């Protein structure tokens, strides 16, 4: 999809390590990862002044959870299940900005 190269992490700690070791254009981060949640991860990355574009992924669709994620430092919020066309447009918009 979109000529993307994709890495994945099994938990938040591994995601932090991958992000700190690589130069990604975009990260999709699940809010409910084991070891370190997505909210904890984004707060650490923003405290390091990491400007990586980050998208929160969650099954929670309520406005409070969305606001919490965006206030923590996420650039965008997607609710599962994610439609392929929605994902394609988001990737295109965030990587061209």
N, C-alpha and C positions, 0 to 999 in steps of 0.2 A: 504494500500500500504506500503510495506517495514516495516510492524509492527510499524508504526509511530503513535504517539499521536499528535493531531493537535489542536492548539488554533487559534482563529481568532480575529481580532480587526476591529472595524468599522471606525477608523480613526488613524492618526499617533500618536496622544497624548495617546490614549489607547494602541497602540502597544508599545510605549516607556514604559509605566507602566508595561505591561505584561513582556517585556524583562527584565526590572530591577527587577522584583519580582520572576522570574523563571530562571532556568538554562537550556536553550535550547541548542541543538546541532547545529541548523540551523534555519534561518529565511528567509522566502520569503516575500519581501517587495515591494508593488506596488509603483511606483514613483508618482502616482497621487492620493494619499490618501487625504481626506479632513482634515481640521484643521492643520495638519503638513504633508508636503510632505515626500516622501521616502528619498529624498536627505537631507532634514533637519534632519530627524530621524537618518540616518546613520552618519551624521556629529556629532550630539550630542553623539551618542553611541561611536564613535571613540575618541571623546574628553574625554570621561570617561574611555578610555583605555579598552573598551569592545572588547574582541577578538572573539566574536561570528561570525561564518561564516554567511554572509548575501548575499542573491541573489536578485538583482533588477529584478522586473517584469514590463514590459511595452509593449504597443502596438507600441512604437516608435522603428523603426529598423535602424535609421540612425547612422552612426559611431560617430557623434558628441555627441549625447545623450548617447550612450554607453560609450564613453570616459569620459564624465562628471560624470556618475554614478561610474565608476571604480576609477576615481581620487578622488571622494568624500569618498571612503572607502568600496564600495561593492566588494565582492570577485568574483562575477560572474554576468552575465547579460542574462536574458532570454526574448525573444520577444514572445508576444502572437500572435496566439494561441500556446500553449505549447504541444508538442507531449508527450504522456505518456511514451514512451520508453526513450525519452530524459530526462524527469523528473526522472525516475527511476535510470538511470545511474548517473545523477548528485547527487541525494541523496546518493547513494551508495558511490560515490567517495568523496564527501565532509564530510560525517559522518565517513568514515574510515580513513581519513587523520589525 
